[in-house]
């Protein structure tokens, strides 16, 4: 059983050597392979202060799990974050998400999602395509994998026409998701709640998030 779990861990994560661009401290971090493999170009990983050293920064990882660069930041992260760094000019013609993820609107949505996480009631947030492709996530890895699988299954079973999704985990934590159209493309917004939050309250948070994103579009 332990050997099987170790094998699964090796398949789901890849060790990558990360170097702080400010102080040069190095540390191997485990990155979820599914997130890196999904990206068509680079995956931007926001690394919070205290993960490698006292500094927070971003690293850019390619599909071969090689770090292509770093960027210092002017704000502090509370969670490790993943999102795809896309360029609409170099994207494939059939990749509509690249158009959005290369725009300022996408960065504004990320900032909004980030602002909802407070470590007490809202433990993480995310934005996905309807088939489970990660556009942005500050979710813990085990929760992230569960959500990706849920979206993949729903997509395969043609259930992505649903407007909302509510999940309650065995430990009473909740996952609330709302499908939303942005620039004629459909995405799923996700908020991950602690045990203390009722589903009704989670729905109110989610509705508020959707309203704020609608304002960003105007």
N, C-alpha and C positions, 0 to 999 in steps of 0.2 A: 504493500500500500504506500509506504513511504517512498519507494523507488518510483512508483507511478506518479506521485505528487511532484517529486523532484523533476521528472521528465516533462511534466506539464508546465512547471515553472520555467524550465529552460526554453520550451517552445513559445511561451507567452511573453517572455522578457529577454532583452539583450543588454548586456553590460556595455556601456559607452563611457570612455574617459572624458570627463568634463574639466575644463580649466577656467577658473575665474578670470575674466578679462581685466579686472581691477588689481587683484593681488597675486595672481598666478597660482593659487592653491589648486591642487588636482584631486579629483575623486571619481571613482567608478560609480555610476548610477545605473539602475535598471530601468530600461525604457520598454513600454509595451510594444511588442513587435507588430501587432495588428494595426496600431495607429500609424506607425512609420510606413508600413506596407501599403496602407490605404492612400497615402498622399501621392499625388501625381508629380509634385515637384519637391519643395522642402517643407519639413515640419518645423514650425517655430515652437520651441519649448521654453516657457517662462519658468525660471528656477528661483524659488523664493529664498530670501536670506535665511541662513542657518542650514541649508541643504548641503552646500559645498563648503561655504565659509560664511562670513558675516555679511556678504554682499548679495543682492538680488540682481539677476541679469537674464538675458535671453541667449539661447543657443539655437543654431539652425542646422538641422540634421537631414541628410539625404537618405534615399531609399536603401543605400548600402550601409546605413548606420554609421556614417562618417560625419563628423562635425565640420561644417563648411564655414563657420564663422560665429562670432559672438557680438552682442550689443549690450552696452551698459544702459541702465534705465533710471528714470527720475522718480520712480514710485516703487513701493514695496509690494511684493506678492504675499499672499497668505497660503496659496496652494500652488503645486506644480500644475502648469497649464499646457495644453497642446492645441495648436491650430495650424492649418495649412497656410503656407506662404505661397500665394498664387500670383501669377502675372497674366492678365487677360490677353496680352499681345502674343505670348508664347504658349498659351493654353490650346488644347485640342478644340476643334470647332464644335464637337458634341459635348463639351464640358461647360454647361451653363453656370455652375457654381463658381467657376474661376472669375467670371465677370463680377459677381458680387464680392467675393473674398479679396479682390484687388482694389475695392473702392473704400472711400472714407466711411461710408455707411456701415460697412462690416466692422471696422475698428470701433465705431461708436456703439454698435450692438455688443461687442466684446466688453467694452468698458461698462456698459449697462449691466450685463450678466455678472461681471466681476463685482459690481457694487452691491449686488443682492446677497452675496455670501458673507455671513457674519460669524461662522464657526459655532453658533449657538442653536439657531433654529434652521437656517439654510446652510447646509454643509457643502454644497457644490452646485454648479450650473453647467449647462451645455447647449450646444446647437448642432443638430444633425440633419442630414438628408433623410428622406422617408425610408431609404433602404439601409440606414445605419452608418453611413459615411460620416466621420467626425469632422465638423467644421471648427468647433471650439469645445474644449472641455476643461473644467477644473475639478472633475469628479475623481474620487478615489478609484484606483485601478479595478478593484473587484466590482464596484458598482458600475464603472464604465463598461466593462466586458459584458455585464448582465444586460445593460441597456442596449448595447450594440446588437447582442443576440436577439433581444426582444424585437427590435426594429427589423432585423433581418427576417425573422420568422413571420412577422406581420406583413412584410412586403411580399414574401413568398406566397402567403395565403391571401393576398389581395385585400388586406385589412387596413391599408394605409389611408383609406378614405375616411377613417374615423377622425373626429375632430379633436378628441382629448384622450389621454391615457392616464390611469391611476394605478399604481402598484404599491402594495404594502408588504414589506419584507418581514421575515420571521422575527427580527429584533424590533419590530414596530416602526422602523424608519420608513419614510414614504418617498415615492418618486412620482412627480406630477409632470405631465407633458402636454403641450398644446401645439397642434399643427397650425402653421401660419404661412400665408403667401406673401412673399417679398419679391418685387419686380417680376411677377408672373411665375415665380418658382416656389415650390412648396418645401417647407422645412419644419422641423420639430424642435421646439424649445423645451428644455428640461430643467427643473429645479429639484434638488435632493434635500429632503427635510429630516430633521432629528425626530426622535420618538415623541417629543413633547408637542409636536404640531399635528393638529387634526387635519384630515383631508379637506374639510370645508375651508379651513384657513389657508391651506396650501393652494386651493383653487383661487382664493382671493389674491394671493401673491402672484399667481400665474396670470390672472386677468390684468392685474396692474402692470406686469411686465409687458404684456401684449400691447396695452394702451400706450406705454412709453415708447415702444418700438414704432408704433404707428406714427407717433409724433416726430420721430427721427426721420421718417420717410418724407414728411411734408417740408 
